[in-house]
Amino acid sequence: MRLVAELERALETEESPFRAQLLKEDIARLRKLEALTRSAPDAEAFKKAGMRLGWTQGDARTAELREPLEALLEAILSGEEARITTAWNELHRARMERLLGCLSTPVPKPAG
């Protein structure tokens, strides 16, 4: 998958420890998806397993990413590299929006 190679190249020059860690985790997930394309008995089993690869912490918020994640899984099944990249970019954008939203929410300070 061309996307994995692109992410590996990006990892080589990434200076931010946070982004480097995210790239490592994403590369591992995409490799798992590649393996699933070969081992899943059918498309439905592939999609079900692909939805539970830790796209969010403990997959607690993965349901919020259902639409772009399903688009990525379908693109991977199609094998169309351009479609995979487009779907990946949309999923990544949606995930970052969720992550940044969580990080920017103020935490109430304890009284006293």
C-alpha positions as CSV (number, residue, x, y, z in Angstrom):
1,M,0.0,0.0,0.0
2,R,1.5,3.3,-1.1
3,L,0.0,5.1,1.9
4,V,2.1,3.0,4.3
5,A,5.3,3.9,2.4
6,E,4.4,7.6,2.5
7,L,3.8,7.5,6.2
8,E,7.1,5.7,6.8
9,R,8.9,8.4,4.9
10,A,7.1,11.1,6.9
11,L,8.2,9.3,10.1
12,E,11.8,9.5,9.1
13,T,11.8,13.3,9.2
14,E,9.2,13.9,11.9
15,E,10.6,16.1,14.7
16,S,7.5,16.1,16.9
17,P,7.5,13.2,19.3
18,F,3.7,13.3,19.4
19,R,3.3,13.2,15.6
20,A,6.0,10.5,15.4
21,Q,4.1,8.3,17.8
22,L,0.9,8.8,16.0
23,L,2.6,7.9,12.7
24,K,4.0,4.7,14.2
25,E,0.6,3.7,15.5
26,D,-1.1,4.5,12.2
27,I,1.5,2.5,10.2
28,A,0.9,-0.4,12.5
29,R,-2.9,-0.1,12.0
30,L,-2.6,0.1,8.2
31,R,-0.3,-3.0,8.2
32,K,-2.9,-4.9,10.2
33,L,-5.5,-3.8,7.7
34,E,-3.3,-5.1,4.9
35,A,-3.0,-8.4,6.7
36,L,-6.8,-8.5,7.2
37,T,-7.4,-8.2,3.5
38,R,-5.6,-11.5,3.1
39,S,-7.0,-13.3,6.1
40,A,-10.6,-12.1,6.6
41,P,-13.1,-14.6,5.1
42,D,-15.1,-11.9,3.5
43,A,-15.6,-8.1,3.2
44,E,-18.0,-7.9,6.1
45,A,-15.5,-9.7,8.4
46,F,-12.7,-7.4,7.2
47,K,-14.8,-4.3,7.9
48,K,-15.9,-5.5,11.4
49,A,-12.3,-6.3,12.4
50,G,-11.0,-3.1,10.8
51,M,-13.3,-1.0,12.9
52,R,-11.7,-2.3,16.1
53,L,-8.0,-1.6,15.6
54,G,-7.7,1.1,18.3
55,W,-8.5,4.1,16.1
56,T,-9.3,6.0,19.3
57,Q,-8.1,5.3,22.8
58,G,-9.6,1.8,23.6
59,D,-11.9,2.3,20.6
60,A,-14.1,4.3,23.0
61,R,-14.9,7.0,20.4
62,T,-14.3,5.0,17.2
63,A,-18.1,5.1,16.5
64,E,-17.7,8.9,16.0
65,L,-15.4,8.1,13.1
66,R,-17.7,5.5,11.5
67,E,-18.3,7.2,8.2
68,P,-14.7,8.1,7.2
69,L,-13.4,4.9,8.7
70,E,-15.9,2.8,6.6
71,A,-14.8,4.8,3.5
72,L,-11.2,3.9,4.2
73,L,-12.0,0.2,4.7
74,E,-13.9,0.1,1.5
75,A,-11.1,1.9,-0.3
76,I,-8.5,-0.6,1.0
77,L,-10.7,-3.4,-0.2
78,S,-10.9,-1.8,-3.7
79,G,-7.1,-1.5,-3.8
80,E,-7.3,1.9,-5.5
81,E,-4.4,3.9,-4.2
82,A,-5.9,7.3,-4.9
83,R,-9.1,6.4,-3.2
84,I,-7.2,5.0,-0.2
85,T,-5.2,8.3,0.1
86,T,-8.4,10.4,-0.1
87,A,-10.2,8.3,2.5
88,W,-7.1,8.3,4.8
89,N,-6.9,12.1,4.6
90,E,-10.6,12.4,5.6
91,L,-10.2,9.9,8.4
92,H,-7.1,11.6,9.7
93,R,-8.8,15.0,9.6
94,A,-11.8,13.7,11.5
95,R,-9.6,12.0,14.1
96,M,-7.5,15.1,14.7
97,E,-10.7,17.2,15.1
98,R,-11.9,14.8,17.8
99,L,-8.5,14.7,19.5
100,L,-8.0,18.5,19.5
101,G,-11.6,18.9,20.7
102,C,-10.8,16.7,23.7
103,L,-7.6,18.4,24.5
104,S,-9.1,21.9,24.2
105,T,-12.0,21.2,26.5
106,P,-11.3,23.0,29.8
107,V,-11.1,20.8,32.9
108,P,-12.8,22.1,35.9
109,K,-10.5,23.1,38.7
110,P,-11.1,21.6,42.2
111,A,-12.4,24.1,44.8
112,G,-9.9,25.3,47.3
